[in-house]
Structures are given as C-alpha cells and as structure tokens.
Amino acid sequence: MHSIKAIRENPDFFKKKIEERNTKLNIDDLLTLDKKNREITQKKEKLEQEKKIISKSKNEDQFKKSKEISKEIKILENELEKLKKNINKILYFIPNLALDDVPIGEDEKSNKEINKYGNISNFKFKPKSHFEIGKNLNLMDFDIAAKTSGSRFVFLKGNLAKLERAISDFMLDTHTKKFGYMEISPPLIASENAMFGTGQLPKFENDQFEIKFNDETNRKFLIPTAEVILTNMIREKQLKKEELPLRLVASTACFRKEAGSYGKDTKGMLRQHQFYKVELVSIVEPDMCEKELSRMISCAEHILKELKLPYRTVMLCSGDMGFSAQKTIDLEVWIPSENTYREISSCSTCGQFQSRRMKAKFKNKNQTDFLGTLNGSGLAIGRTLIAIMENYQDSEGRVVIPDVLRPYMNNIDKI
C-alpha cells in the first residue's frame, strides 16, 4: 500500500507509474477525497479544542454549547468514516510501482529474457508429456480425482508420489542447510487481514478459496501460497535491526481457483486447484531489497542446476508483474513435450508495499521504518516433478531419477 502523503506530494509521478502498471485509477478523485478529509479533520480538531476549553469552565451557560459541539463532532466523525472508506476503496487497489529497470509493457510479450542455462536434450524419440508418462506407468490418475474432487486435481501413486515428496525434502534441506533459511510448518488457513496484508484482498478475492464459517464476520481462506502466512508472521510487529535479515522457508499445499485461466492448461498438472510449493520469504531493511532479490534468485537457480534441468531467467514487464511486486524475475524450466519454457519460480521484491499494509516496522537506533519484504518459489514442486518426468524420460517410458534425489528415493535409479 502507498502512503497517501506520498501520492499527495507527487501526484504526477504516481499517475505515470500506475499507468505503467497497466492499471486505470483516478488519482485526482483520490486527492479530492483526501483534501476534503483533511479539511473536515481540521474542523473536528478545532471543535474538540473548543469543547476542551469549555469543559474547564464552571459556567453552566456553556454546558448547552458543549452539547451542541458534541453533536457537531459526531456528525463530522460520521463524515470522516465515510470518506475513509471511499479513500481506501481507491488506495487498496493501487498496485506497487515498478522499479526503474523493469521493462514497460502490457503483458508477457514485453518480458525480457536475461539468460539461459543448461543443454536441452536432443531425444532420439518423440518425447511424451508428463501425463502420458504418468498414465502409462499407472502412477498418475486424473479420472479418479475428477470423481472425488472435480477437474484440476490429480492422484499421484507409488514411486511418483514418493518422487514428489523427495523433491520437497531435497529443496527444504538445500534451502535450510546451504542457504540458512529457517524452516516453518505454518497453518494453511489465513485470515482476511492476513490476505489483505500481502495484497490478495480485496483485488483478487475471486481467485481465493474461502472457507465458510457460521460467523460471517470472521472470514478465512485457504492459502494461495505460503507467502501469505509466512510474511504475516511480522504483522504489526517492530523488529530490531539486529534481527534482520529474516529468511523463512516452507513446503505447503497451495489452493487457487485459477478464475481467470479457464480453458488454459486443462491437461496434466501444469495448472491445478491444489498444488505444492516450497516458498522462500525474506524480511530485510528496505535498502537491501534488490541485493536480497539477487540472492533469492540464486537460491532458486541452485535447485535447478543441481537437478540439471535446462531453464531461463526472465524479467517481467510492468504489466505482467503481481499486484504487490515492484520487480519480478521468473525462472522458466524447459518442457520437452511443449517445446517451450514454463514458469517454475517467480521471485519478487515488494519493497515496503506489504509492510505498510501489515504495519510491520523495524527500529534502527531512534528511528523506525517499514520493513522490506520479498518472496519467491524455491521451487514449485508439481512443475519440478513435470520437468523431471519429461526431461529424464527414456525411450521405454521410464523416468530416470536425478542423482541428487536418489538418496531420498531409497537409491532407486528409475521409475
């Protein structure tokens, strides 16, 4: 969330940067409401001061006037409450602003490829898709999942289920032992306030799985990503500078309606309502965000390098980034059956955007400031499974286990 004071002081800058985010919002309407809010606030404060002076007087003739002032104050308070709601209706929907080096564009066509890593396999046979391989091995079943849960769910069985677990364990071990992240086993349910804090609400409410409770005022949601629950661990806290950086990692199920993606990736595991992901979250001093982003990207890349999966890095343009991000780098892994790269990790710095929404600060000497937050996939487990199945398939339809995963698979070499 942005400071209304910052918008007030530099409206032309915000208009330009919001337009770059491919977002249409009327900043002038916001400033008009803000001006009115400040005028009424000053009027209310003046009346409160007048009432305070009267209260010290013992003149009974002033009591009637004091009651009239109280009525006026109440009317102004109601006006301010309505104004605040209208201001927030605009303020809550303003996305984070892109950093200067982010390419300007409307969609993925304007994204910028940074580099490529690894050699794409030259199969001597036509590579099968992951869902063909899984079906032929009788270890991946979408039909049963459709009966029990509906579309965009899957049953993994036997060694394929074990491989999924092995991938998760390998990632967690790497991020904790090699890169110093603290492992967290968090709740999979988030409150409305938590979802607001990281930017999922109110703008993306239709994408979320809400849990129905009898108490409709106490709204709860299945987490769309562990970023929500991990980042909110600092909600309404004031950390000490010495506690930073704070680096957290969790492997969790994630739940998304994929409301805007119907008709896309309907086959296989690429776009599921329930999927698994190892999530990285960093809490840092705000001026350390870009340095921390580079570190986070290298942690995610290390997993792909260890698995010997070909991939590329892509900087997202201003119109393709997530709502809370100010800069995002995607890692895209090679998928042989599609002859293209697919996102497997998205690493973003959010600057102070989320910490303002969460009221999360740190203290440096005698000053306090909002924290910097970052998040990234380290990696998406389902898509890593897909990439391994397709890149490590052999001509007989078996899947060779990458060397680094064999200790997690009882040292078997193939499925």
C-alpha positions in Angstrom: 0.0 0.0 0.0 1.2 3.5 -0.7 1.3 6.5 1.6 -1.4 9.0 0.9 1.1 11.7 1.8 3.5 10.5 -0.9 0.7 10.5 -3.5 -0.4 14.0 -2.4 3.2 15.3 -2.7 3.9 13.8 -6.1 0.7 13.1 -8.0 2.1 13.2 -11.5 4.8 10.6 -10.6 2.1 8.2 -9.3 -0.1 8.8 -12.3 2.7 7.9 -14.6 3.9 4.8 -12.6 0.3 3.5 -12.2 -0.3 3.8 -15.9 2.9 1.8 -16.5 1.3 -1.0 -14.4 -1.5 -1.2 -17.0 -3.9 -0.1 -14.3 -6.6 2.6 -14.7 -7.3 4.5 -11.5 -8.3 8.1 -11.0 -5.7 9.7 -8.7 -7.5 13.1 -8.9 -10.6 11.5 -7.3 -8.4 10.2 -4.5 -6.7 13.6 -4.0 -10.2 15.4 -3.9 -11.3 12.9 -1.2 -8.0 13.4 0.7 -8.4 17.2 0.6 -11.9 17.0 2.0 -10.8 14.5 4.6 -8.1 16.9 5.9 -10.4 19.9 5.9 -13.1 18.1 8.0 -10.4 16.7 10.3 -9.1 20.2 11.0 -12.7 21.4 11.6 -13.3 18.5 14.0 -10.0 19.1 15.9 -10.9 22.8 16.3 -14.2 21.9 17.8 -12.6 19.3 20.1 -10.2 22.0 21.3 -13.1 24.4 21.9 -15.0 21.8 23.8 -11.9 21.1 25.9 -11.7 24.8 26.9 -15.4 24.8 27.8 -15.1 21.7 29.9 -12.6 23.6 32.1 -15.1 26.4 32.7 -17.5 26.3 35.6 -20.0 28.5 33.8 -23.3 26.5 33.4 -24.3 28.6 30.5 -21.6 26.9 28.5 -22.9 23.4 29.1 -25.6 23.7 26.4 -23.0 24.9 23.9 -20.7 22.0 24.8 -23.6 19.6 23.9 -24.1 21.3 20.6 -20.4 21.0 19.8 -20.5 17.3 20.7 -23.3 16.8 18.2 -21.3 18.6 15.5 -18.3 16.5 16.3 -20.3 13.3 15.9 -21.6 14.4 12.5 -18.1 15.1 11.4 -16.9 11.8 12.7 -19.5 10.0 10.5 -18.5 12.1 7.5 -14.8 11.1 8.1 -15.7 7.5 8.4 -17.4 7.5 5.0 -14.5 9.5 3.5 -12.0 7.0 4.8 -13.9 4.1 3.3 -14.0 5.9 -0.1 -10.3 6.7 0.1 -9.5 3.1 0.9 -11.6 1.9 -2.0 -9.1 3.6 -4.3 -5.9 3.2 -2.2 -6.3 -0.5 -1.7 -6.5 -1.1 -5.4 -3.3 0.8 -6.4 -0.6 -1.7 -7.3 3.0 -1.4 -6.3 5.1 0.7 -8.5 7.7 -0.8 -10.9 11.4 -0.1 -10.3 13.2 1.9 -12.9 14.9 -1.1 -14.6 11.7 -3.0 -15.1 10.7 -3.1 -18.8 7.4 -1.2 -19.5 4.7 -3.3 -21.2 1.2 -4.6 -21.0 1.7 -8.3 -20.9 4.2 -11.2 -21.2 5.1 -10.1 -24.8 7.2 -7.3 -23.2 9.0 -9.5 -20.7 12.8 -9.5 -21.1 14.9 -12.7 -21.3 18.1 -12.4 -19.2 19.9 -15.6 -19.8 19.7 -19.4 -20.4 21.3 -22.3 -18.5 21.8 -25.9 -19.4 21.5 -28.0 -22.5 18.2 -29.0 -24.0 18.1 -32.8 -24.5 18.0 -34.0 -28.1 15.8 -37.1 -27.8 16.1 -39.8 -30.4 12.4 -40.4 -30.0 9.3 -38.2 -29.7 9.2 -37.1 -26.0 5.9 -37.9 -24.2 4.1 -35.5 -22.0 4.2 -36.0 -18.2 0.6 -37.0 -18.1 1.2 -39.6 -20.8 4.1 -41.0 -18.9 2.2 -41.0 -15.6 -0.8 -42.7 -17.2 1.4 -45.4 -18.8 3.1 -46.1 -15.5 -0.3 -46.2 -13.8 1.0 -43.8 -11.2 -0.9 -40.6 -12.2 -4.7 -40.6 -12.2 -6.9 -37.6 -13.2 -10.1 -39.6 -13.6 -10.3 -40.7 -10.0 -9.5 -37.1 -8.9 -12.3 -35.8 -11.1 -14.8 -38.2 -9.4 -13.6 -37.4 -5.8 -12.8 -33.6 -6.2 -13.5 -32.3 -9.7 -11.3 -31.0 -12.5 -7.8 -29.7 -12.0 -6.9 -32.3 -9.3 -4.7 -35.4 -9.5 -3.9 -38.6 -7.7 -0.1 -39.5 -7.6 0.7 -43.1 -6.6 3.6 -45.2 -5.6 7.0 -44.0 -6.6 5.7 -41.0 -8.3 4.1 -39.8 -5.0 7.4 -40.6 -3.4 9.3 -38.6 -6.0 7.1 -35.6 -5.3 7.9 -35.9 -1.6 11.6 -36.4 -2.4 11.7 -33.1 -4.4 10.2 -31.3 -1.5 12.6 -32.7 1.1 15.6 -32.0 -1.2 14.6 -28.4 -1.6 14.0 -27.9 2.1 17.3 -29.5 3.0 19.1 -27.3 0.5 17.5 -24.0 1.5 17.9 -24.6 5.2 21.4 -26.2 5.3 23.1 -24.4 2.4 21.3 -21.0 2.4 20.3 -20.5 6.0 16.6 -20.3 5.7 14.6 -21.2 8.8 12.1 -24.0 8.1 8.5 -23.2 9.1 5.5 -25.5 9.2 2.7 -23.0 9.0 -1.2 -23.0 9.1 -2.8 -23.5 5.7 -5.6 -21.1 6.5 -5.3 -17.4 6.5 -7.5 -14.6 8.0 -8.9 -11.8 5.9 -6.4 -9.4 7.5 -3.5 -11.7 6.5 -4.7 -11.9 2.9 -5.1 -8.1 2.8 -1.6 -7.7 4.2 0.2 -9.4 1.3 -2.2 -8.0 -1.3 -4.5 -10.9 -2.2 -7.5 -9.0 -0.9 -9.6 -7.1 -1.8 -8.5 -7.1 -5.5 -8.2 -10.8 -6.1 -11.0 -12.1 -3.9 -12.5 -14.2 -6.8 -9.3 -16.2 -7.1 -9.4 -17.4 -3.5 -10.9 -20.4 -1.8 -12.9 -19.0 1.1 -13.9 -21.3 4.0 -17.5 -20.9 5.2 -18.0 -20.4 8.9 -21.1 -19.6 10.9 -19.6 -16.3 11.9 -19.6 -14.4 8.5 -17.5 -11.6 10.0 -14.6 -13.9 10.7 -13.6 -14.7 7.2 -10.9 -17.4 6.5 -9.2 -18.5 3.3 -7.1 -21.5 2.1 -3.7 -20.1 1.4 -2.9 -19.4 -2.3 0.8 -19.5 -1.4 2.8 -19.8 1.8 4.0 -16.2 1.1 0.7 -15.1 2.7 1.2 -16.9 6.0 5.0 -16.5 6.3 5.1 -12.8 5.5 2.3 -12.1 8.0 4.5 -13.5 10.8 5.8 -10.0 11.1 2.3 -8.4 11.1 2.0 -5.4 13.5 5.5 -6.1 14.8 8.5 -3.9 15.3 11.7 -5.9 14.7 15.2 -4.8 15.8 17.8 -4.1 13.1 19.9 -6.9 14.6 17.1 -9.4 13.7 17.5 -8.8 10.0 17.6 -10.3 7.5 14.9 -12.8 8.5 14.7 -15.7 5.9 11.9 -18.3 6.1 11.1 -21.4 4.0 8.0 -23.6 4.0 6.8 -26.5 1.9 3.0 -26.4 1.7 -0.1 -27.2 -0.3 -1.5 -24.1 -2.1 -5.0 -23.5 -3.3 -6.2 -21.3 -6.2 -9.4 -21.1 -8.1 -7.5 -20.1 -11.3 -10.6 -18.0 -12.0 -9.0 -16.2 -15.0 -7.5 -19.3 -16.6 -10.4 -21.5 -17.7 -9.5 -23.2 -21.0 -5.7 -22.9 -20.3 -3.5 -25.9 -19.5 -6.5 -28.2 -19.0 -4.4 -31.3 -19.5 -2.0 -32.5 -16.9 -0.6 -31.0 -13.8 0.5 -27.5 -15.0 -2.5 -25.6 -13.6 -4.1 -27.2 -10.6 -6.5 -26.0 -7.9 -4.3 -27.7 -5.3 -0.5 -27.8 -5.8 2.6 -28.0 -3.7 5.3 -25.4 -3.5 8.5 -24.6 -1.5 8.2 -20.9 -0.7 11.0 -18.5 0.3 10.3 -15.3 2.2 12.8 -12.7 3.2 12.3 -9.7 5.6 15.1 -7.1 5.2 15.9 -3.4 5.6 14.3 -1.7 2.7 17.5 -0.6 1.0 18.7 -4.2 0.9 15.7 -5.5 -1.1 17.4 -5.6 -4.5 20.5 -7.3 -3.1 18.3 -9.9 -1.3 16.3 -10.5 -4.6 19.6 -11.5 -6.4 20.4 -13.8 -3.5 16.9 -15.4 -3.5 17.1 -15.9 -7.3 20.4 -17.7 -7.0 19.0 -20.0 -4.3 16.1 -21.0 -6.6 18.5 -21.4 -9.5 20.8 -23.6 -7.5 17.9 -26.2 -7.2 17.5 -26.3 -11.0 21.3 -26.6 -11.5 21.5 -29.5 -9.0 18.7 -31.2 -10.8 20.4 -30.5 -14.2 17.2 -29.1 -15.7 17.6 -26.5 -18.5 16.0 -23.2 -17.7 16.0 -19.5 -18.5 15.6 -16.3 -16.4 13.1 -13.6 -17.4 12.4 -10.2 -16.0 8.7 -9.5 -16.1 7.4 -6.2 -17.5 5.4 -3.7 -15.6 2.1 -5.0 -16.8 2.8 -8.7 -16.1 4.0 -8.4 -12.5 2.0 -9.4 -9.5 0.0 -6.7 -7.7 2.4 -6.4 -4.7 5.7 -6.7 -6.7 8.0 -3.8 -7.7 10.3 -6.2 -9.6 9.9 -9.8 -10.5 12.3 -12.4 -12.0 10.8 -15.6 -13.3 12.7 -18.9 -13.7 11.3 -20.9 -16.6 12.1 -24.6 -17.0 12.3 -26.4 -20.3 9.2 -28.7 -21.0 10.1 -31.1 -23.9 6.6 -32.1 -24.9 5.6 -28.5 -25.4 9.0 -27.4 -26.9 8.9 -24.4 -24.7 9.9 -22.9 -21.3 7.4 -22.8 -18.4 7.5 -20.8 -15.2 8.7 -22.8 -12.2 9.7 -20.0 -9.9 8.8 -16.3 -9.5 11.0 -14.2 -7.2 9.8 -10.7 -6.3 10.8 -7.8 -4.2 7.8 -5.9 -2.8 9.8 -3.1 -1.1 7.7 -1.6 1.7 4.4 -2.1 0.0 3.3 -5.2 2.0 4.8 -4.0 5.3 2.7 -0.8 5.1 -0.4 -2.9 4.8 0.7 -5.1 7.7 2.1 -2.3 9.8 5.4 -4.1 10.1 8.4 -2.0 11.1 11.9 -2.2 12.3 13.8 0.0 14.7 17.2 1.4 13.8 18.7 3.5 16.7 16.0 6.0 17.5 14.1 5.8 14.2 11.5 3.3 12.9 10.7 2.5 9.3 8.6 0.0 7.4 10.4 -3.3 6.5 11.2 -4.6 3.1 9.6 -7.9 2.0 10.5 -10.5 -0.7 9.0 -13.8 -1.8 9.9 -16.5 -4.3 9.3 -20.1 -5.2 12.1 -22.3 -4.4 10.6 -24.2 -6.4 7.0 -25.1 -7.4 7.1 -28.9 -6.6 4.5 -30.0 -9.1 6.2 -28.3 -12.0 9.5 -29.6 -10.9 8.0 -33.1 -11.0 6.7 -32.4 -14.5 10.1 -31.2 -15.7 11.9 -34.2 -14.2 9.5 -36.7 -15.8 9.8 -35.1 -19.2 13.5 -34.2 -19.3 14.6 -37.5 -17.7 12.3 -39.9 -19.7 13.8 -42.7 -21.7 12.6 -44.4 -24.8 10.7 -47.1 -22.8 8.6 -44.5 -21.0 10.5 -44.8 -17.7 11.8 -41.8 -15.6 15.4 -41.7 -14.6 15.9 -40.3 -11.1 18.3 -37.3 -10.9 21.4 -38.1 -8.9 20.7 -35.7 -6.1 17.3 -37.2 -5.5 18.3 -40.8 -5.3 19.2 -40.7 -1.6 15.6 -39.6 -1.0 14.3 -42.4 -3.1 16.0 -45.4 -1.5 18.6 -45.1 -4.2 16.4 -46.4 -7.0 17.6 -45.1 -10.4 14.4 -45.3 -12.4 10.6 -45.3 -12.1 
